[in-house]
Amino acid sequence: MTITYLKQADPRPASENSDLRDTVAIMLANIKSEGEQAVRRYSETLDGWTGDIVVSQEELQAACARVSDQVKADIQFAHDNIRKFAEAQLATMGECEVELFPGHVAGQKQIPVSSAGCYVPGGRYSHIASAVMSVTTAKVAGVADITAVSPPKPGLELGGGIPDAILYAMDLCGADRILNLGGVQGIAAMAEGLFGGKAADILVGPGNSYVAEAKRMLFGQVGIDMFAGPTDTLVIADATADPETVAWDLIGQAEHGADSPVWLVTTDVDLAHTVLELAPRLARSLPEPNGSVASIAWAERAEVVLCTTREEMAQVADSYAPEHLHVQAADLDWWLARLSAYGSLFLGAETTVPFGDKSAGPNHVLPTSGAARYTGGLSVHKFTKTVTWQRCTAEAAQELALRTARISRMEGMEGHARSAEQRLKRR
């Protein structure tokens, strides 16, 4: 296999997150012991927020009234697509029942979790789409109690808080309560069931490195959607692709953050060099701070890989297991059948990752950092438990008891054997 790196990123040092882990661990411990008092303290210190934590119904109605009809229509469009796709996914999750041998029946049920916590990022960008992606999917899955949080921003309408459009989206999609909270304190509040909420069975949604680490540390106490790192995107392009479109698709994703990798894998050397020339210029053309962020990401995290065949491109893409995989090449059906490791696949130049990020339908909460090798993105499946059940007649219990007792004794588990043999006595 002939692969040439025309641009290669340096690996991140393994020690760069050690201080972050210590900080998150201390915050979680303080919130565990002090509860709402610690959450309020962190919210004031880190977000400058001294207002109400719980968004009241009056505040919510006022915020929704301030959202323009056009914005409402755009959010409704995204909500409809995401809801329809989640409903289609739900329809694939069948229950089953089978008689394994005469008198012994086993089955499978799908049961939604009781409560979910949905984190909606704030910070540099107001992620309206993340509210729609997480809350809608939980609602379609049948989750009975949904808490949504997002970082409050001082200085917004009527004294600050969560941006109006995010509040509108949370409400439209079915959040049962909304909290003016971001960061570790928002994650912990949902996990602990603070401020009138129900302790979350699962925490979902993208966030910064502190949010991701808090979810990682809480995993076990609660479920999480996935271990998330910086967003990443890989574009496969051949000679049929337009270099400027490819460059914009890479730079558009580099805008996420200075640590967001973007990768180009191509068989066309001219396209590769054109993208290498175009991408830095396109990054600098963005308004600030987006331009600086995208420029750093391109300079430090981007890679351009030159291959000789499409099979080599597919092998490289599978080895990266990107969060977003965009194919701008001939014979899209071949790529759909061949590629096997990605969070979400975008086929053809007419689609683009931003469609999936904002409004197209499939969820944008996706595995990063190579995790697409073994897991998919957020879906109704993440909010649902696949559980099993079994039932047998007295006659079937005799067969099971005899074989179970013999296997148990071979394993040295006499208690299991005697428990099974109680069914022989009952007979």
C-alpha angles and dihedrals in degrees: 000000000000111000124164125189108217088178126015133186124225115242118254116252112258091226098057095097099046095098091045092055092051092050094049093047091053093048093049091049092050093049091047091055102034102031120190093003091063092044092054091048093052092045091054095044099043104029101024089236119149099156130097116310096208114064106229124222090247092053091047093051091048092050092049090050090057093055112099121243091244093054090046090052092049092049090046089053091053092044092052093051095045092046093049092050092048090049090052090051091049090054090061093058101089129179119228142198127191136176102228093189131345110306097005117100127180131182149175129234133189113222123178118227114258098236139016136191115213118199116204114193122233123167115097093001133032103232102208091161093057090060090054094044097051105033096042093050093049090049094050090049089058101251106167100205123037126180119190126194134184133170112271117231118215114226100036125125115316095004103322137277133135111350113266095242092055091049090050091050093048091050095045092051095050112262110170093206135007125208128199092228137120139177126017092337092058092050093046093047091056093045092051096040094239128168095034096310131127116250105263120247089199135017119210141172139074124279145151125293092277092053091047092050092048090053091047092052093047094049107119094033084059135005120253133200094237145315102273133200132171114323114261136193135192124195121199111201135172132185091289092065125099110239095214092051090049091048093050092047089055096043092044089061094041085063088075093078146324089258095051111116120218122187135192120200114186145156093210115087094191092054090048094054093044091053090047088056097041102043099068091047092050091049091053090051092064119097118257136303088018093059095054092044093051092044093054092045091051094046097045108024107028124103132190116200124191118206134178101221138026090244089059089050090051092050092050091048092050091050091054093045091200127204091231120027117188120187117201098173142101123281100031093185089062091054093047090053096042107043116085112168120062141102095230130356124219115195123202137359091276091071127055139186093253088063088060092041094057120017120343099102114250111097121269096206096099141162115272137187094042095307089127085083088079111012143039132220134277113305141144086278091068091058093047132076118217103213133175135219137186140194132181141184123242089257093052090047090063092060093044093047095053095048095040092052093050093048091045093054091048086056092047094247103133094167091059090049094052092045090054092046091056084078090059089054091049088056 
